Amino acid sequence: MTNQGPLYMQIKNYILEEINNGKFKPGDKLPSEKDFTDLFEVSRVTVRSALAELQSEGVISRISGRGTFVSEDLKLDYTDSKAANSKASPLIGVILCHLDSPFHIHLLTSIEKEIDRQGYQMVFGLSGDDANKEEKLIAEMVGAGVEGLIIYPVDGKFYNEQILRLSIENFPLALVDRYLPGISACSVYSDNKKGSYMVGEYLALRGHKDIALISPSAKGTIPLLDRLDGFSDALNDNNIAIRSDYWITDLVNCPVPDKKARHLDNINKIEGLLEANSQITAIYAINGLTALMAYKAVTNLGYKVPEDMEVICFDNTTGYFSIEDYKISFIDHSEEFMGKAVVKSLIEIIKGGSPGNTIVPCTLIAK
């Protein structure tokens, strides 16, 4: 097997050579992903990239729960693997830091659909909000030969140096739902300041003066910091006092269902705020999940939404439930538009263009 070219292509060529010399015949089961990972000392992302190309060319078929097989009707001669490689769809790497809310799921779906529509294949990785894992995924995908990367960066005071390096080296890169100050990478993100300003203005027009704000810690999280700034600006412009005793900005971030105890701790904290400040008539929740915890706290105390207490948030909450309408007003920022826009921007970069940033507009949906 040749040692030239991206790692995933070396694995692909190895499999093609083994098929061509008769070691793997039509219908034969191939070694597992782990077998290839151990054999070549690479990540599963790299192995999956090689298998994805072979599958797209009809060389192999992958059956869930059974494994990967050489196609029964394989008739092509892969002696000239370069000719085969030239037919393969180019790869785009996608790295998200979260996949635990309807917003992130819809965003990924939109990205995948647009990548496919543009004639590329997606290689996906989830960092789990771990900067070290994000760095590893970036290195693996670049090593696997992706044409470009779409990254939803990990939150934090300091961003990943790998992202800065890619930007300096002009590697095709587009950030989604984030922009990073000091980095010239193309970014597609929501107009968080304006959206939060719209919330403050809406509540002021509704006659609310005593307004609570609840949020996880915004330290190092640019979208949340922008939302806090936009809301503060709206209150100032409408002569509404910013009451620090009405604000909770240290809720524990607990997006996944298996952290029930943390959800309950947050709900209890919100209940304590409302019990200590009975004059509060509205709550601005910084994101959709926080809004649902606020709704639970409000109803636990016997209030009705929105008759007794108005709840509004950033993010479309309808993805969290299918039947009951919680009457939570929200700021909608289309993840479908965002996904399409970031793929189009990246492909423009891959082709030598220099697209500017795209700011996704926000719409207030009142309940």
Secondary structure, DSSP 4 states (H G I P E B T S, - for coil): ----S-HHHHHHHHHHHHHHTTSS-TTPBPPPHHHHHHHHT--HHHHHHHHHHHHHTTSEEEETTTEEEE-TT-----SSHHHHHHTSPPEEEEEES---SHHHHHHHHHHHHHHHHTT-EEEEEE-TT-HHHHHHHHHHHHHTT-SEEEE-PPPSSS--HHHHHHHHTT--EEEES---TT---EEEEE-HHHHHHHHHHHHHHTT--SEEEEEE--TT-HHHHHHHHHHHHHHHHTT----GGGEEEEE----STT-HHHHHHHHHHHHHHHHH-TT--EEEESSHHHHHHHHHHHHHTT--TTTTSEEEEES-GGGG-SS-----EEEE--HHHHHHHHHHHHHHHHTT-----EEEP-EEE--
